[in-house]
Amino acid sequence: MSADKAFLDTNVLVYAFDRDEPAKCERAQAVLASAKPGALTVSAQVLGEFYVTVTRKLARPLEETKAAEALEWLGLLPVVALDAPLVGAAVRVSRSAQLSYWDALIVAAAQAAGCPLLLSEDLGDGQTIGTVRVENPFR
């Protein structure tokens, strides 16, 4: 991680709990473990996507109680709330950067949190969108 403050996309959190992707699991856990306190930020959207993905979409899903415990722990990170101004920002990012609304909402949340770095496997590694540079931690 090359910035003091980074925003985590859902996939980084999911891989930290995905036993079927051992290399990515190890890397995601290292990202979480090596960060300084307050250096990682998520959004309410990311937390919701995390819960749905780890309980319903993994080949070996987490038990709901374990996923809820993980969510409680992840909720200790700084969390960007979803509100009307953030939705408006996401629409603008979506249109200007030609992203899906959901990806743009991640970028807008990172911008709102003042994170210059977005850790994501889903967006173009090295791409800069507004004030946010995307870095794929699994490359």
C-alpha positions as CSV (number, residue, x, y, z in Angstrom):
1,M,0.0,0.0,0.0
2,S,1.6,3.2,-1.1
3,A,-0.6,5.8,0.6
4,D,-1.3,6.7,4.3
5,K,-5.0,6.5,3.8
6,A,-6.8,3.9,1.6
7,F,-10.3,3.0,0.8
8,L,-11.1,-0.8,0.6
9,D,-13.4,-2.1,-2.1
10,T,-15.6,-5.1,-1.2
11,N,-13.4,-7.6,-3.0
12,V,-10.5,-7.0,-0.7
13,L,-12.6,-7.8,2.4
14,V,-14.2,-10.8,0.8
15,Y,-10.9,-12.4,-0.2
16,A,-9.8,-12.0,3.4
17,F,-12.4,-14.6,4.3
18,D,-12.4,-16.7,1.1
19,R,-10.7,-20.1,1.8
20,D,-11.0,-21.1,-1.8
21,E,-8.5,-18.3,-2.9
22,P,-5.6,-19.0,-0.5
23,A,-3.1,-16.6,-2.2
24,K,-5.6,-13.7,-2.3
25,C,-6.8,-14.6,1.2
26,E,-3.3,-14.3,2.5
27,R,-2.7,-11.0,0.6
28,A,-6.0,-9.4,1.8
29,Q,-5.3,-10.4,5.4
30,A,-1.8,-8.9,5.1
31,V,-3.3,-5.6,3.8
32,L,-5.7,-5.5,6.8
33,A,-3.1,-6.5,9.3
34,S,-0.3,-4.2,8.2
35,A,-2.4,-1.0,8.1
36,K,-1.9,1.7,10.7
37,P,-5.0,2.5,12.8
38,G,-7.3,4.7,10.9
39,A,-5.6,4.1,7.6
40,L,-8.3,2.0,6.0
41,T,-11.8,3.2,5.3
42,V,-14.9,1.5,4.0
43,S,-18.5,2.5,3.2
44,A,-21.9,1.3,4.3
45,Q,-22.2,-0.1,0.7
46,V,-19.0,-2.1,1.1
47,L,-20.1,-3.6,4.4
48,G,-23.5,-4.6,3.0
49,E,-21.9,-6.1,-0.2
50,F,-19.4,-8.0,2.0
51,Y,-22.1,-9.6,4.1
52,V,-24.2,-10.7,1.1
53,T,-21.1,-12.0,-0.8
54,V,-19.6,-14.0,2.1
55,T,-22.9,-15.6,3.2
56,R,-24.4,-16.2,-0.3
57,K,-21.9,-16.1,-3.1
58,L,-18.8,-17.9,-2.0
59,A,-18.4,-21.6,-2.9
60,R,-18.0,-22.2,0.8
61,P,-20.0,-19.3,2.4
62,L,-19.4,-18.1,6.0
63,E,-22.0,-19.0,8.6
64,E,-24.2,-16.0,9.2
65,T,-23.0,-15.6,12.8
66,K,-19.3,-15.6,11.7
67,A,-20.1,-13.1,8.9
68,A,-21.9,-10.9,11.5
69,E,-18.9,-11.1,13.8
70,A,-16.6,-10.1,10.9
71,L,-19.0,-7.2,10.0
72,E,-18.9,-6.0,13.6
73,W,-15.1,-6.0,13.5
74,L,-15.0,-4.3,10.0
75,G,-17.5,-1.7,11.3
76,L,-14.8,-0.4,13.6
77,L,-13.0,1.0,10.6
78,P,-14.0,4.5,9.5
79,V,-17.3,4.1,7.5
80,V,-18.6,6.5,4.9
81,A,-22.4,6.7,5.2
82,L,-24.7,6.5,2.2
83,D,-26.6,9.7,1.8
84,A,-28.2,11.9,-1.0
85,P,-25.0,14.0,-1.6
86,L,-22.9,10.8,-2.0
87,V,-25.4,9.4,-4.4
88,G,-25.3,12.6,-6.5
89,A,-21.5,12.5,-6.4
90,A,-21.6,8.8,-7.6
91,V,-23.8,9.8,-10.5
92,R,-21.4,12.4,-11.6
93,V,-18.4,10.0,-11.3
94,S,-20.4,7.4,-13.2
95,R,-21.0,9.8,-16.1
96,S,-17.6,11.4,-16.2
97,A,-15.5,8.2,-15.8
98,Q,-17.9,5.8,-17.6
99,L,-18.2,3.5,-14.6
100,S,-21.2,1.5,-13.4
101,Y,-23.1,3.4,-10.7
102,W,-22.0,0.9,-8.0
103,D,-18.3,1.3,-8.9
104,A,-18.7,5.0,-9.0
105,L,-20.3,4.9,-5.6
106,I,-17.1,3.3,-4.3
107,V,-15.0,6.0,-5.9
108,A,-17.2,8.8,-4.6
109,A,-17.1,7.3,-1.1
110,A,-13.3,7.2,-1.3
111,Q,-13.2,10.8,-2.4
112,A,-15.6,11.8,0.4
113,A,-13.4,10.2,2.9
114,G,-10.3,11.9,1.6
115,C,-8.6,8.7,0.6
116,P,-6.1,9.1,-2.3
117,L,-5.9,5.4,-2.8
118,L,-8.6,2.8,-3.6
119,L,-7.6,-0.8,-3.2
120,S,-9.7,-2.8,-5.7
121,E,-9.4,-5.8,-8.0
122,D,-12.3,-4.6,-10.1
123,L,-11.1,-1.2,-11.4
124,G,-8.1,-0.5,-13.6
125,D,-4.8,-0.9,-11.7
126,G,-3.0,2.5,-11.8
127,Q,-6.1,4.3,-13.1
128,T,-6.8,7.7,-11.5
129,I,-10.4,8.8,-11.2
130,G,-10.8,12.3,-9.9
131,T,-8.6,12.5,-6.8
132,V,-8.4,8.7,-6.3
133,R,-5.8,6.3,-7.7
134,V,-6.8,2.7,-8.0
135,E,-4.3,0.0,-6.9
136,N,-4.9,-3.7,-7.3
137,P,-3.4,-5.3,-4.1
138,F,-3.5,-8.8,-5.8
139,R,-1.4,-8.0,-8.9
